[in-house]
Amino acid sequence: MIQYEIRWAKLPEPVRHRPVLLLTRTSAYAYLNRVIIVEITTTIRAIPQEVRLGRREGLARACVANFDQLHLVPKACLGDVLGRLAPSKELEVKRALGHALDWAELKALVVA
């Protein structure tokens, strides 16, 4: 497991089985039992809390990581790897997280 990897996850009802983006730093996967993830959904609302994803990241169709849907989950609920976030989108992740948590210093990040 590595940070910014996209995997299948089995989440509690009503979410169930869906792709997620791993946010926990890579070095922590060796010893943490629970990790931070964000849900990926095909419901695109074009809000600042979303990062657009698609085939380039290993997903079958256009979708978004919705940072209003952050979770701390057991590693055991994570399944197969689907892909990885494109490095060019890492700044977008920080900006979207800033909007979700209302952190002005991250909301102000300029994404090219």
N, C-alpha and C positions, 0 to 999 in steps of 0.2 A: 504494500500500500504506500502511495505517495501523495503528497499534497497536490491538489488540482486534478486528481484522477477522477474519472467518471465511472461509476459502478452501478450495478443493479442493487437495490436494497429492498428488504422485506420489512416494511414499517407497520406500526399498529393501525387498526381501523381508525378512520375511514380511508387512510392513504393507501395502504397495502403495498403492492409491488410496483416500484418505479425507479427510474434512474436518479442518481444523486451525485452532487459534486462534493468531493472530500476537501475540507478546509483545514483540518488539523495539520500542524507542521510534520514533515516527513519523519524526523528523528523520534517523534513521540509515539508512533505506531508500534514500536517494539515493546513498550511497557504500559501503554494506556489500554484499559478495557472498553472505554467509551470514547467516541470521537465526534467531532463537529462536522455536520453535513448540511447541505442546502438542497431542497427538493428541486427537481427539474420537471417542468410541465410544458404541455403543448398549448396551454392557455396563455396567450401573449397579450398583455395589457398595455405595453409600451410605457411603463412607469420607470422612474429612476432606480427602483429596487431590483430591476431585472437586468440580466446579462444574456444577450442573444447567443444561442448555440445552434449547432446543426451538424451536417455531414463532416465538416472539417474536424470536429471534436469526437467523431465516432457515433453520432446519433443518426437515426434513420430519417428524421425530418426536422424542420425548423421548430425550435422550442426555446425556453428560457430557464435559467437558474433564477428562482424567485427568492431573494434574500429576506423577504418577510416570512419565509418558511424555513428557518434555521432549526436544527434539532441536535441534541446530544444523544447519540444512539450507541448501543453495544456493537463492538466490531463484528460480533457473530451474525448480525443482521445484514452485513454487506456481502454481496455476491460477486458475480463475474465482472471483469473489467470491460467497459464499453469503449473507452477512449481516454483522452486527456485534453484538458483545456489548452487551447493555443496560447503560447507565451505572450502573444500580443494582447490577450484578453485579461491578463493578470491585473493590470491597473483598473480595468472595468470592474473586476470583482471587488477591489478595495473601495471604489467609488460607490458601487451598489450597496455594500455593507455600511458605508457611511450614511447613506440615505435611510437604510433600514433601522439603524441605531441612532439616527439624528446626530451624528458626529460631524460637525462643521468642517473640521480639518480634512476629513476624507471626502465629504460631499463636494468640496471645492476642487478635487483633482480633475485635471484636464485630460480627457481621453482623446487621442488622435483619431 
